[in-house]
Amino acid sequence: MRLLVLRLIAAIVLTLSPAAGRAFSDAELIDGFERTVFGSEYASFGWQSRLVKKFTGPVRFYVDDRSTAGRGADVVDFIQMLPQMIASLDVRIVGNPDAANYRVFVLDRADYKQVITSEVYDRPTSTFAPGRCLVRVVSSMSGISRSDAVIVADEGDFLFHRCMVEEILQGLGPVNDDRSLIESVFNDRSLYSEFTLFDRHILNMLYDPRVEPGMTKLEAARVLPAVAADARAALEVETTLP
């Protein structure tokens, strides 16, 4: 029954997305991939911004719900929906933070700075706590070893859902924002708060086995035409099924 509910949620997300009915060209998808997977909205990301970043094994999420409203269950539902939306992504929810390689903090604004400085970056004396929400990705040539997302839950439904979708997805690898991506949540000027069809293409391309962690833009460019075509074909079939 729970799996059925999650599939219904996925279908609703696609139906409500304003981009749900549009077909994207391979060129648009390759451009979107390069704009989100390469680069970073955080200047401190350094050399990692020039390489493909992705998990190569199971993504073990621990949801640390400290919010007054108790929004952790919403986050768990979204995470459990991801394997239905992204082919080749292995997702598990764990009950012990020590077993996780992706920790999601769900909290009130009052706790935002302290959690980022002390628990995400382990720098209690730092003043680095940018944005309205945040994700941190630790990656190497062999892939992402750890991600941490911080989601604010007490400043309205839109911000909560926007942060939940954008930060959790960015923690899987497409860490950059780009204002030209008008049908993407990876654009701070867009009004999306759901996992759009365009972004589903990007994540499915990223987790295609032909796209390997540590690839440069030039190396990825050699496989992206085939990867984009396959992702587009698969999602077009899915979204046209009765």
Residue frames relative to the residue before (quaternion, step in Angstrom):
aa qw qx qy qz dx dy dz
M 1.0000 0.0000 0.0000 0.0000 0.00 0.00 0.00
R 0.6568 0.5119 -0.3172 0.4538 3.60 0.94 -0.87
L 0.6352 0.5213 -0.3331 0.4623 3.59 1.02 -0.80
L 0.6287 0.5315 -0.3322 0.4603 3.58 1.03 -0.78
V 0.6387 0.5253 -0.3224 0.4606 3.58 0.97 -0.85
L 0.6595 0.5122 -0.3070 0.4567 3.57 0.95 -0.91
R 0.6517 0.5019 -0.3199 0.4702 3.59 1.00 -0.77
L 0.6297 0.5219 -0.3336 0.4688 3.58 1.07 -0.70
I 0.6156 0.5351 -0.3377 0.4698 3.58 1.07 -0.76
A 0.6454 0.5216 -0.3199 0.4572 3.56 0.94 -0.90
A 0.6586 0.5079 -0.3095 0.4610 3.57 0.96 -0.85
I 0.6438 0.5196 -0.3205 0.4613 3.58 1.02 -0.79
V 0.6115 0.5514 -0.3467 0.4493 3.57 1.00 -0.82
L 0.6799 0.4827 -0.2907 0.4694 3.57 0.89 -0.93
T 0.6664 0.5187 -0.3077 0.4384 3.57 0.95 -0.87
L 0.7266 0.4440 -0.2446 0.4637 3.58 0.92 -0.89
S 0.5591 0.6154 -0.4007 0.3848 3.59 1.13 -0.44
P 0.4603 -0.6936 0.4744 0.2864 3.62 -0.77 0.98
A 0.6854 0.4702 -0.2888 0.4751 3.59 1.18 -0.48
A 0.3911 0.7860 -0.4370 0.1956 3.56 1.32 -0.09
G 0.7761 0.3968 -0.2110 0.4424 3.58 0.92 -0.82
R 0.5842 0.6201 -0.3677 0.3727 3.59 1.22 -0.13
A 0.3238 -0.7148 0.5834 0.2094 3.55 -1.07 0.76
F 0.2418 -0.7718 0.5758 0.1199 3.55 -0.92 0.95
S 0.4343 -0.6761 0.5261 0.2782 3.55 -1.08 0.71
D 0.6334 -0.5172 0.4016 0.4123 3.57 -1.24 0.37
A 0.6359 0.5388 -0.3349 0.4395 3.59 1.00 -0.79
E 0.6374 0.5158 -0.3283 0.4690 3.60 1.01 -0.78
L 0.6799 0.4944 -0.2952 0.4540 3.56 0.92 -0.89
I 0.6415 0.5047 -0.3303 0.4739 3.60 0.96 -0.76
D 0.6389 0.5175 -0.3212 0.4698 3.57 0.98 -0.81
G 0.6651 0.5018 -0.3011 0.4640 3.59 0.93 -0.88
F 0.6183 0.5385 -0.3327 0.4660 3.56 1.04 -0.80
E 0.7038 0.4701 -0.2825 0.4516 3.58 0.77 -0.99
R 0.6670 0.5102 -0.3063 0.4483 3.60 1.03 -0.70
T 0.7452 0.3985 -0.2260 0.4846 3.60 1.06 -0.62
V 0.7029 0.4650 -0.2704 0.4653 3.60 0.97 -0.82
F 0.7451 0.2954 -0.1858 0.5684 3.59 1.09 -0.67
G 0.6971 0.3667 -0.3256 0.5230 3.55 -0.91 0.95
S 0.1085 -0.7848 0.6068 0.0639 3.55 -1.30 0.15
E 0.4585 -0.6724 0.4999 0.2962 3.55 -1.05 0.73
Y 0.6758 0.4218 -0.2920 0.5293 3.61 1.27 -0.19
A 0.4303 -0.7350 0.4646 0.2424 3.56 -0.59 1.16
S 0.6358 0.5681 -0.3242 0.4097 3.58 1.14 -0.59
F 0.4928 0.7011 -0.4218 0.2962 3.62 1.22 -0.20
G 0.2719 -0.8355 0.4530 0.1508 3.57 1.26 -0.36
W 0.8603 -0.1419 0.1060 0.4780 3.54 -1.18 -0.74
Q 0.5673 0.6133 -0.3923 0.3849 3.60 1.11 -0.53
S 0.6006 0.5944 -0.3590 0.3964 3.57 1.12 -0.60
R 0.6806 0.4987 -0.2870 0.4535 3.59 1.20 -0.43
L 0.7083 0.4307 -0.2353 0.5074 3.58 1.32 -0.06
V 0.5746 -0.5438 0.4777 0.3820 3.56 -1.30 0.36
K 0.0906 -0.7772 0.6224 0.0196 3.55 -0.97 0.96
K 0.2473 0.7506 -0.5841 0.1851 3.60 -0.82 0.98
F 0.5023 -0.5886 0.5228 0.3577 3.55 -1.28 0.32
T 0.2612 -0.7797 0.5508 0.1433 3.57 -1.02 0.78
G 0.7464 0.2656 -0.1854 0.5814 3.58 1.27 -0.11
P 0.7812 -0.2963 0.2176 0.5045 3.59 -1.19 -0.34
V 0.2971 -0.7146 0.6050 0.1872 3.55 -1.07 0.83
R 0.1249 -0.8211 0.5566 0.0183 3.55 -0.37 1.28
F 0.1527 -0.8247 0.5435 0.0342 3.55 -0.25 1.33
Y 0.0590 -0.7258 0.6819 0.0694 3.51 -1.20 0.73
V 0.1859 -0.7876 0.5817 0.0822 3.57 -0.67 1.12
D 0.1321 -0.7995 0.5859 0.0085 3.55 -0.50 1.30
D 0.0598 -0.8417 0.5364 -0.0158 3.56 0.06 1.33
R 0.0344 0.7956 -0.6006 0.0714 3.55 -0.54 1.24
S 0.4274 0.7325 -0.4432 0.2904 3.56 1.28 0.14
T 0.5734 -0.5993 0.4436 0.3396 3.53 -1.12 0.71
A 0.7218 0.4482 -0.2409 0.4691 3.55 1.00 -0.84
G 0.3967 -0.7452 0.4625 0.2710 3.61 1.23 -0.13
R 0.2244 0.8199 -0.4962 0.1766 3.59 0.82 1.02
G 0.3631 0.7673 -0.4676 0.2464 3.58 1.24 0.14
A 0.6171 0.5568 -0.3546 0.4283 3.60 1.02 -0.70
D 0.6163 0.5356 -0.3453 0.4627 3.60 1.08 -0.69
V 0.6490 0.5146 -0.3104 0.4665 3.56 1.01 -0.82
V 0.6345 0.5241 -0.3247 0.4661 3.58 0.97 -0.84
D 0.6451 0.5196 -0.3262 0.4555 3.61 0.93 -0.84
F 0.6569 0.5049 -0.3145 0.4634 3.59 0.95 -0.85
I 0.6585 0.5100 -0.3123 0.4569 3.57 0.90 -0.90
Q 0.6839 0.4897 -0.2948 0.4534 3.59 0.90 -0.87
M 0.6127 0.5471 -0.3395 0.4582 3.58 1.24 -0.35
L 0.5400 0.6891 -0.3866 0.2899 3.58 1.12 -0.63
P 0.6618 0.4995 -0.3519 0.4345 3.68 0.81 -0.72
Q 0.6185 0.5238 -0.3487 0.4706 3.59 1.19 -0.41
M 0.7199 0.4468 -0.2233 0.4820 3.56 1.24 -0.52
I 0.7752 0.2459 -0.1142 0.5706 3.58 1.17 -0.61
A 0.3368 -0.7497 0.5367 0.1909 3.56 -0.46 1.20
S 0.8270 0.2412 -0.1994 0.4670 3.58 -1.18 0.69
L 0.5662 0.5671 -0.4107 0.4350 3.62 1.20 0.22
D 0.1767 -0.7816 0.5951 0.0607 3.55 -0.74 1.14
V 0.0045 -0.8246 0.5611 -0.0719 3.58 -0.43 1.28
R 0.0171 0.7817 -0.6228 0.0268 3.52 -1.02 0.87
I 0.2954 -0.7086 0.6089 0.1996 3.55 -1.17 0.67
V 0.1055 -0.7997 0.5895 0.0420 3.57 -0.81 0.99
G 0.4324 -0.7278 0.4839 0.2220 3.54 -1.18 0.61
N 0.7011 0.3958 -0.2450 0.5401 3.55 1.32 -0.07
P 0.4353 -0.7208 0.4622 0.2780 3.64 -0.60 1.03
D 0.6172 0.5583 -0.3540 0.4267 3.60 1.10 -0.55
A 0.6737 0.4783 -0.2925 0.4814 3.59 1.22 -0.40
A 0.5990 0.6033 -0.3382 0.4034 3.57 1.30 -0.16
N 0.1763 -0.7364 0.6326 0.1630 3.51 -1.30 0.45
Y 0.7265 0.2406 -0.2137 0.6071 3.56 1.32 0.22
R 0.0493 -0.8093 0.5851 -0.0173 3.56 -0.46 1.24
V 0.1345 -0.7868 0.6007 0.0458 3.55 -0.88 0.99
F 0.1831 -0.7732 0.6024 0.0754 3.56 -0.66 1.17
V 0.0774 -0.7641 0.6399 0.0264 3.56 -0.85 1.01
L 0.1719 0.8296 -0.4926 0.1989 3.57 -0.31 1.22
D 0.5493 -0.5715 0.4890 0.3641 3.52 -1.38 0.03
R 0.6729 -0.5233 0.3378 0.3990 3.56 -1.18 0.58
A 0.6123 0.5884 -0.3547 0.3913 3.58 1.00 -0.75
D 0.7287 0.4155 -0.2340 0.4914 3.60 1.14 -0.56
Y 0.4049 0.7730 -0.4323 0.2273 3.57 1.31 -0.21
K 0.7233 0.4508 -0.2687 0.4489 3.59 0.60 -1.09
Q 0.6706 0.5155 -0.3133 0.4317 3.58 0.87 -0.91
V 0.6615 0.5003 -0.3135 0.4624 3.58 0.94 -0.83
I 0.6631 0.5075 -0.3133 0.4524 3.60 0.91 -0.86
T 0.7339 0.4343 -0.2565 0.4549 3.57 0.73 -1.00
S 0.7735 0.3883 -0.1999 0.4592 3.59 0.83 -0.94
E 0.8043 0.3182 -0.1518 0.4783 3.59 0.91 -0.85
V 0.6949 0.4371 -0.2889 0.4925 3.60 0.99 -0.71
Y 0.8088 0.2435 -0.1113 0.5237 3.58 0.80 -1.01
D 0.3040 -0.7779 0.4962 0.2374 3.61 1.29 -0.21
R 0.5398 0.5589 -0.4287 0.4608 3.55 0.93 1.00
P 0.1642 -0.8578 0.4776 0.0952 3.60 0.44 1.20
T 0.7036 0.4551 -0.2796 0.4687 3.60 1.09 -0.58
S 0.5020 0.6702 -0.4184 0.3517 3.60 1.26 -0.09
T 0.3165 -0.7211 0.5787 0.2120 3.54 -1.28 0.40
F 0.4475 0.7119 -0.4357 0.3212 3.59 1.32 0.12
A 0.3207 0.7069 -0.5742 0.2601 3.57 -0.39 1.28
P 0.0407 0.8667 -0.4952 0.0451 3.60 0.66 1.12
G 0.8025 0.3801 -0.2247 0.4013 3.48 -1.38 0.18
R 0.5729 -0.5728 0.4641 0.3580 3.51 -1.39 0.00
C 0.7318 0.0275 -0.0517 0.6790 3.53 1.37 -0.34
L 0.1897 -0.8104 0.5503 0.0666 3.60 -1.19 0.26
V 0.0613 -0.7508 0.6515 0.0900 3.52 -1.30 0.45
R 0.1333 -0.7582 0.6327 0.0840 3.55 -1.13 0.71
V 0.0969 -0.7878 0.6080 0.0180 3.57 -0.93 0.98
V 0.1300 -0.7614 0.6317 0.0655 3.56 -0.89 0.98
S 0.0801 0.8259 -0.5413 0.1355 3.55 -0.45 1.24
S 0.1167 -0.7553 0.6397 0.0820 3.52 -1.32 0.44
M 0.7478 -0.3648 0.2792 0.4793 3.57 -1.26 -0.18
S 0.7085 0.4586 -0.2579 0.4703 3.60 1.13 -0.56
G 0.7343 -0.4089 0.2350 0.4882 3.60 1.23 0.07
I 0.6656 -0.4727 0.3877 0.4280 3.54 -1.35 -0.06
S 0.2210 -0.7755 0.5790 0.1206 3.55 -0.90 0.95
R 0.8108 -0.0425 0.0515 0.5816 3.58 1.12 -0.57
S 0.0274 -0.7606 0.6475 0.0390 3.53 -1.20 0.67
D 0.0925 -0.7603 0.6406 0.0553 3.54 -1.25 0.58
A 0.0742 -0.7858 0.6135 0.0267 3.56 -0.84 0.99
V 0.1623 -0.7702 0.6125 0.0725 3.55 -1.05 0.85
I 0.0565 -0.8239 0.5618 -0.0488 3.56 -0.49 1.27
V 0.2752 -0.7612 0.5684 0.1470 3.56 -0.77 1.06
A 0.1891 -0.8458 0.4975 0.0383 3.54 -0.69 1.15
D 0.7106 0.4757 -0.2629 0.4468 3.63 1.19 -0.15
E 0.6257 0.5234 -0.3603 0.4525 3.61 1.13 0.53
G 0.7764 -0.3506 0.1555 0.5001 3.55 0.99 0.90
D 0.6322 -0.5763 0.3798 0.3521 3.53 -1.21 0.62
F 0.6427 0.5384 -0.3499 0.4179 3.60 0.91 -0.84
L 0.6899 0.4655 -0.3002 0.4661 3.59 0.76 -0.97
F 0.6288 0.5392 -0.3454 0.4411 3.59 0.95 -0.80
H 0.7114 0.4417 -0.2705 0.4750 3.60 0.76 -0.99
R 0.6197 0.5364 -0.3431 0.4587 3.58 1.01 -0.76
C 0.6818 0.4773 -0.2861 0.4749 3.58 0.86 -0.96
M 0.6373 0.5454 -0.3323 0.4312 3.57 0.90 -0.90
V 0.7162 0.4447 -0.2601 0.4707 3.56 0.79 -1.01
E 0.7200 0.4657 -0.2762 0.4341 3.59 0.67 -1.07
E 0.7227 0.4510 -0.2787 0.4434 3.59 0.70 -1.01
I 0.6558 0.5004 -0.3309 0.4584 3.62 0.91 -0.80
L 0.6704 0.4809 -0.3066 0.4746 3.60 0.94 -0.82
Q 0.6470 0.5111 -0.3346 0.4562 3.60 0.93 -0.77
G 0.6284 0.5476 -0.3324 0.4413 3.58 1.08 -0.63
L 0.6129 0.5256 -0.3458 0.4781 3.58 1.31 -0.18
G 0.7883 -0.3568 0.1652 0.4734 3.61 1.23 -0.07
P 0.7196 0.4022 -0.2877 0.4875 3.66 0.87 -0.73
V 0.0343 -0.8898 0.4549 -0.0069 3.56 0.47 1.25
N 0.6458 0.5551 -0.3327 0.4051 3.60 1.16 -0.29
D 0.2850 -0.7024 0.6236 0.1915 3.54 -1.31 0.55
D 0.0086 -0.7956 0.6058 0.0012 3.57 -1.11 0.63
R 0.4287 -0.7482 0.4532 0.2260 3.56 -0.67 1.11
S 0.6052 0.5733 -0.3614 0.4178 3.60 1.20 -0.30
L 0.6171 0.5563 -0.3422 0.4389 3.60 1.23 -0.37
I 0.1272 -0.8704 0.4726 0.0545 3.55 0.31 1.28
E 0.7368 0.3647 -0.2280 0.5217 3.61 1.20 -0.33
S 0.5848 0.5761 -0.3438 0.4559 3.52 1.20 0.65
V 0.4630 -0.6388 0.5335 0.3049 3.53 -1.22 0.54
F 0.6040 0.5395 -0.3537 0.4680 3.60 1.29 -0.27
N 0.5819 0.4850 -0.3761 0.5335 3.52 0.85 1.10
D 0.3462 -0.7927 0.4633 0.1925 3.56 -0.31 1.24
R 0.6596 0.4930 -0.3184 0.4696 3.58 1.25 -0.22
S 0.5574 0.5958 -0.4079 0.4098 3.59 1.21 -0.16
L 0.4104 -0.7169 0.5155 0.2278 3.55 -1.25 0.44
Y 0.3952 0.7249 -0.4777 0.3002 3.56 1.18 0.45
S 0.0524 -0.7755 0.6277 0.0420 3.53 -1.15 0.69
E 0.6534 0.4608 -0.3165 0.5104 3.57 1.24 0.48
F 0.5966 -0.5403 0.4574 0.3780 3.52 -1.36 0.25
T 0.2040 -0.8304 0.5062 0.1119 3.59 0.01 1.28
L 0.6475 -0.5160 0.3914 0.4016 3.53 -1.29 0.36
F 0.6086 0.5486 -0.3536 0.4512 3.60 1.01 -0.74
D 0.6988 0.4676 -0.2757 0.4660 3.58 0.87 -0.94
R 0.5788 0.5586 -0.3779 0.4584 3.57 1.14 -0.52
H 0.6130 0.5315 -0.3470 0.4705 3.58 1.03 -0.73
I 0.6632 0.5173 -0.3118 0.4420 3.60 0.85 -0.96
L 0.6973 0.4630 -0.2846 0.4673 3.60 0.84 -0.94
N 0.6442 0.5043 -0.3335 0.4684 3.59 1.00 -0.69
M 0.6189 0.5155 -0.3404 0.4851 3.58 1.08 -0.63
L 0.6618 0.5202 -0.3151 0.4383 3.58 0.87 -0.93
Y 0.7645 0.3658 -0.2033 0.4904 3.60 0.92 -0.87
D 0.3658 0.6711 -0.5273 0.3712 3.57 1.20 0.48
P 0.5284 -0.6702 0.4118 0.3195 3.65 -0.79 0.93
R 0.6054 0.5705 -0.3639 0.4190 3.60 1.15 -0.44
V 0.6497 0.4386 -0.3045 0.5411 3.57 1.26 -0.34
E 0.1102 -0.8429 0.5267 -0.0025 3.56 -0.38 1.28
P 0.5500 -0.6041 0.4493 0.3615 3.59 -1.06 0.67
G 0.7549 0.3626 -0.2789 0.4700 3.53 -1.07 0.76
M 0.4745 0.6645 -0.4494 0.3624 3.60 1.25 -0.11
T 0.3779 -0.6678 0.5871 0.2579 3.55 -1.17 0.64
K 0.6882 -0.4518 0.3476 0.4489 3.57 -1.28 0.13
L 0.6514 0.5168 -0.3169 0.4562 3.59 0.98 -0.81
E 0.6638 0.4963 -0.3061 0.4683 3.59 0.94 -0.84
A 0.6599 0.5025 -0.3093 0.4652 3.58 0.96 -0.85
A 0.6043 0.5956 -0.3523 0.3950 3.58 1.05 -0.78
R 0.6201 0.5698 -0.3447 0.4148 3.59 1.11 -0.58
V 0.7637 0.3406 -0.1981 0.5114 3.60 1.10 -0.59
L 0.5337 0.6888 -0.3928 0.2940 3.60 1.15 -0.48
P 0.6031 0.5517 -0.4042 0.4104 3.68 0.89 -0.58
A 0.6885 0.4556 -0.2815 0.4890 3.60 0.90 -0.87
V 0.6441 0.5282 -0.3160 0.4541 3.58 1.00 -0.84
A 0.6632 0.5022 -0.3032 0.4649 3.59 0.92 -0.90
A 0.6549 0.5169 -0.3152 0.4523 3.58 0.92 -0.89
D 0.6770 0.4873 -0.2970 0.4649 3.59 0.94 -0.85
A 0.6482 0.5083 -0.3232 0.4659 3.60 0.96 -0.82
R 0.6575 0.5092 -0.3098 0.4610 3.57 0.93 -0.88
A 0.6614 0.5065 -0.3104 0.4578 3.58 0.90 -0.87
A 0.6662 0.5089 -0.3057 0.4514 3.59 0.90 -0.90
L 0.7144 0.4474 -0.2673 0.4670 3.58 0.86 -0.91
E 0.5951 0.5473 -0.3662 0.4606 3.58 1.12 -0.55
V 0.6381 0.5069 -0.3261 0.4790 3.59 1.01 -0.78
E 0.6692 0.5194 -0.3044 0.4356 3.58 0.87 -0.96
T 0.7478 0.4287 -0.2367 0.4484 3.57 0.80 -0.98
T 0.6753 0.4502 -0.3105 0.4948 3.59 1.24 -0.08
L 0.4609 0.6720 -0.4600 0.3526 3.60 1.25 0.02
P 0.5104 -0.6534 0.4560 0.3235 3.61 -1.00 0.75
